[in-house]
Amino acid sequence: MLGYEELEPGQRKYVDLVSLLYSDIGTEITYKKLNEIHADFLSIRERNPAYKIGYPNWLLVHNRIGKGRYFLPKKGVDKPTSSVTIRHTEYDDMYFSLLSKFNLERK
């Protein structure tokens, strides 16, 4: 996981530009939103060829939080820990009740 201080100058340029143009974006970004932002950057480049910014592959590789979710590092924001949150569902209760009903062990 890369924090803002660990980014290369080109990567910081991307993060700063996204923060400037999309001020409502927090530190978590979805794959779909990432592609929408990149499409916006490409449309700007069509009007002005001097405007050049690449696709953030580094974000997809190093800053993945979960399926389709990525951590967008920002200045002054700590990177998330690598702990995994386990959600409890109604199926868990059913699963454990069946285990106890049939006197089975959980493996």
C-alpha atoms as one frame of an Amber mdcrd trajectory, in Angstrom:
protein
   0.000   0.000   0.000   1.468   3.312  -1.084   0.938   6.480   0.925   1.196
   9.982  -0.535   4.796  10.450   0.622   5.866   7.232  -1.136   4.536   8.233
  -4.562   6.682   9.181  -7.531   6.251  12.725  -8.961   3.990  11.511 -11.798
   1.826   9.580  -9.361   1.523  12.623  -7.103   0.513  14.675 -10.132  -2.349
  12.243 -10.766  -3.510  12.255  -7.125  -3.309  16.054  -6.886  -5.232  16.503
 -10.131  -7.978  14.085  -9.074  -8.237  15.848  -5.707  -8.447  19.225  -7.434
 -11.031  18.308 -10.077 -13.065  15.877  -7.962 -13.027  17.412  -4.499 -15.878
  15.147  -3.324 -13.779  11.985  -3.733 -12.463  10.577  -0.491  -9.622   8.116
  -0.091 -11.567   5.157  -1.465 -12.254   4.964  -5.190 -14.031   2.310  -7.223
 -12.803   0.816 -10.467 -15.803   2.275 -12.282 -15.128   5.804 -10.972 -11.436
   5.434 -11.834 -12.333   4.685 -15.453 -14.789   7.607 -15.555 -12.076   9.962
 -14.331  -9.622   8.629 -16.905 -12.198   9.120 -19.667 -12.587  12.742 -18.513
  -8.815  13.203 -18.652  -8.743  11.766 -22.189 -11.471  14.166 -23.330  -9.457
  17.079 -21.965  -6.420  15.808 -23.844  -8.374  15.729 -27.127  -8.933  19.468
 -26.774  -5.379  20.189 -25.599  -2.683  17.698 -26.724  -0.156  19.223 -24.290
  -2.284  17.932 -21.415  -0.947  14.470 -20.671  -1.649  12.184 -17.757  -1.415
   8.399 -17.759  -3.642   5.621 -16.453  -2.890   4.854 -12.776  -1.820   1.204
 -13.023   0.165   1.673  -9.813  -3.111   2.298  -8.013  -4.606  -0.985  -9.211
  -1.520  -2.995  -8.313  -0.373  -1.511  -5.004  -3.405   0.141  -3.422  -6.158
  -2.458  -3.682  -8.483  -2.502  -0.683 -10.976  -5.070  -1.953 -12.680  -6.221
  -5.113 -13.059  -3.142  -7.308 -12.045  -0.740  -4.513  -8.769   1.128  -4.260
  -7.091   3.475  -1.789  -6.415   6.913  -3.265  -3.563   8.386  -1.217  -3.929
  12.018  -0.228  -1.660  14.499   1.475  -1.894  14.164   5.260  -4.004  10.972
   5.200  -2.633   7.742   6.660  -2.810   4.626   4.539  -5.219   1.960   5.784
  -4.065  -1.034   7.751  -4.183  -4.430   6.119  -6.776  -5.826   8.526  -9.728
  -7.658   7.038 -13.268  -7.021   8.239 -15.445 -10.105   8.498 -19.158  -9.465
   8.156 -21.622 -11.505  10.163 -24.674 -12.601   8.175 -27.886 -14.469   8.890
 -26.415 -17.480   7.072 -23.670 -17.714   9.679 -26.299 -18.266  12.376 -27.962
 -20.970  10.291 -24.592 -22.615   9.570 -23.602 -22.745  13.237 -27.016 -23.991
  14.330 -26.804 -26.865  11.812 -23.328 -27.743  13.038 -24.526 -27.954  16.617
 -27.741 -29.777  15.658 -25.844 -32.591  13.953 -22.967 -32.460  16.453 -20.374
 -31.587  13.804 -17.075 -29.782  14.214 -16.178 -26.663  12.285 -12.968 -26.945
  10.257
